[in-house]
């Protein structure tokens, strides 16, 4: 398996909240000392964090399923359950996170940047927290809420100032090794570079990062060679440097045709991804001029590049000829781009409170005295309910009634015994509606008596 992986799919699940506890305090001469069941603990979150020491997504390709710890259940004597430990997943700098629908969730740039990708479920309330003056000793507690789950795609887009683009064996890795302290693999066969290599280059007071992108060949946009899989790593580069081999012995190849082929592949990539690279400054590097034939070819093609307005620099990674000029030329482009960047505005936290008075639920008729209740609150309350406890079910019914669901069902024309679905369509809970006191029909009347009775009968 390769050591470098720049794409991975993660199946994550946050921790579930711990259940609340239903307990009654007991001691000598005090058999019923009141409720003392404590709340359950919150489930752990799943967090993505940029770690400068992480350079690959290999670990997530090997183990794509990750889950945070659950919260602990509450106990008697007011002993609250412990919260589940957050699961922090380190990712490389420049990781793009997308959802199942392909929408970008976050672009994680900068060491220490964090994203809570799945939130842990809240712990359930114990019966001590549910006690009221009217219900002094609840015989039930609320269940913990399940944690969020998601399938997300991680994709690395290397952060570099300069991207070296060229054919296989064009000398890109040799240039990175000669310009910086990086030591990429160098060999005399095509596609030696299978992963992007980064090197830090210093030119005077300027310091910038250079990325060696795996080689391109004509037809890469249609899947030939390594395809366009690694061109995502030049998206963030402010300057593109075409490394052109002046000492190649392949038939039909020369620096001019190589440049045209590379530009065609960059244009094809722009069409596929809708990311335009045409406005990035270009430099043309005529490499391997230490070879006599290479120097003669550079003399022939350099006027053509000048006519096109492309700045050319002759270099040799072997003898270091032209490397100083190249490093300062790249620094000039990088500094110009940095100076043109808009000054970042100070971060402001905008608080957007939820709308007050809005409808927290929706009742949708399904036909034949059947209805579905949609809404976050009703669905959450159903998940918290222990349906094996009659008192807990009655508490749920009272909450739904106070929310206005029974009034809305009456207005929609529901009659006693109606089937009411609450929750996700795939995992709904079905109730037989038994109206309570105070529900209002569409005529403004309150035809129903106490829960389980109907004043219109008898």
Secondary structure as GFF3:
##gff-version 3
##sequence-region A 1 458
A	DSSP	beta_strand	7	13	.	.	.	ID=ss1
A	DSSP	beta_strand	46	50	.	.	.	ID=ss2
A	DSSP	alpha_helix	58	62	.	.	.	ID=ss3
A	DSSP	beta_strand	65	67	.	.	.	ID=ss4
A	DSSP	beta_strand	87	91	.	.	.	ID=ss5
A	DSSP	beta_strand	95	98	.	.	.	ID=ss6
A	DSSP	beta_strand	104	108	.	.	.	ID=ss7
A	DSSP	beta_strand	114	118	.	.	.	ID=ss8
A	DSSP	alpha_helix	127	130	.	.	.	ID=ss9
A	DSSP	beta_strand	149	156	.	.	.	ID=ss10
A	DSSP	beta_strand	162	166	.	.	.	ID=ss11
A	DSSP	alpha_helix	172	179	.	.	.	ID=ss12
A	DSSP	beta_strand	197	203	.	.	.	ID=ss13
A	DSSP	beta_strand	206	212	.	.	.	ID=ss14
A	DSSP	three_ten_helix	220	222	.	.	.	ID=ss15
A	DSSP	three_ten_helix	231	234	.	.	.	ID=ss16
A	DSSP	beta_strand	239	245	.	.	.	ID=ss17
A	DSSP	alpha_helix	255	273	.	.	.	ID=ss18
A	DSSP	beta_strand	281	287	.	.	.	ID=ss19
A	DSSP	alpha_helix	292	307	.	.	.	ID=ss20
A	DSSP	beta_strand	312	314	.	.	.	ID=ss21
A	DSSP	alpha_helix	323	340	.	.	.	ID=ss22
A	DSSP	beta_strand	362	365	.	.	.	ID=ss23
A	DSSP	beta_strand	370	374	.	.	.	ID=ss24
A	DSSP	alpha_helix	376	384	.	.	.	ID=ss25
A	DSSP	alpha_helix	390	403	.	.	.	ID=ss26
A	DSSP	alpha_helix	405	411	.	.	.	ID=ss27
A	DSSP	beta_strand	419	422	.	.	.	ID=ss28
A	DSSP	three_ten_helix	425	427	.	.	.	ID=ss29
A	DSSP	beta_strand	429	432	.	.	.	ID=ss30
###
